[in-house]
Amino acid sequence: MKPLMVAITGGKGGTGKSTIACSLAIALADKFRVLLVDTDVECPDDHIILSAQRRKTDEVTLQIPSFDFSACSMCGKCSEVCRKNAIVFVEGRHPILVRDRCSGCGTCSLACRNNAIKEEEMVAGFLYDGKLPENYDEKIRRNFRLLSGETTVNIESSARLVDSLMKNAREHHDMDFIIIDTAAGVHCNVIHAIMGAHLAFAVTEPTPFGSHDLKLILELLERLGVTSNIILNRAGIGNADPVLEVSRETGRPIVAEIEYSRDVMEAYSAGEPLKVPGIAAVVELLEMQRC
């Protein structure tokens, strides 16, 4: 049986996606083989939350343009087609590449009429795997594995890194669950991480921003054809009515309400094993899905 791919996502930053993803992965690892994938490659933090020991396994590169000025006619077409404005062109002069803005899409090379643009590699980031420290239960440590990616400084587009990370994750056929911890928002990196997931949990909070961004992520999940549920984090500290209204409007159920906990906050800060109250309901639902 193939692993069940589960995305933990949410439109708003700071709602507790990583906390819930880490806690869920640890809870599942008590019975199942679990791979946690931290796809927030611009700000990975699952290894920090879990005090996991990471090891660099691979580097990811982009193909960026390299100009052969002897063949360049200085037509400016390369600059014209560059949607990232990574190529500066002044009439009568050769184009200038702003490397930090280049996404490696290759459009400029296709547009060049004189074959004056070749490609060279630029390191975009690195992939890591990780293991839990010894203060976790031995069975959980055996069943758990972490994958994460991290961009290098000043990389304009990190979707290529997310793609490489997810390709690596899908090769782990020996796992029962693959838990995908996405970045916040509804941008390219989130889309690339969610595509192919069997199920998603949209994490939100009882605030106006939480309910607003919940609508956005649920709409994205619907467009991607991914079945979604809602997890209400920090329940009890704000007004949950807007979130309940979104749930009614979209028909997406709130499968867990997780109250704010000082114990979780202290464990999170200390990098100790997380036991989030209310996560058992999500574990039970996933066990049923697995069957």
Secondary structure, 3 states (H helix, E strand, C coil): CCCEEEEEECCCCCCCHHHHHHHHHHHHCCCCCEEEEECCCCCCCHHHHHCCEEEEEEEEEEEEEEECCCCCCCCCHHHHHCCCCCEECCCCCCCEECHHHCCCCCHHHHHCCCCCEEEEEEEEEEEEEEECCCCCCHHHHHHEEEEEEEECCCCCCCHHHHHHHHHHHHCCCCCCEEEEECCCCCCHHHHHHHCCCCEEEEEECCCHHHHHHHHHHHHHHHHCCCEEEEEEEEECCCCCHHHHHHHHHHCCCEEEEEECCHHHHHHHHHCCCCCCCCHHHHHHHHHHHHC
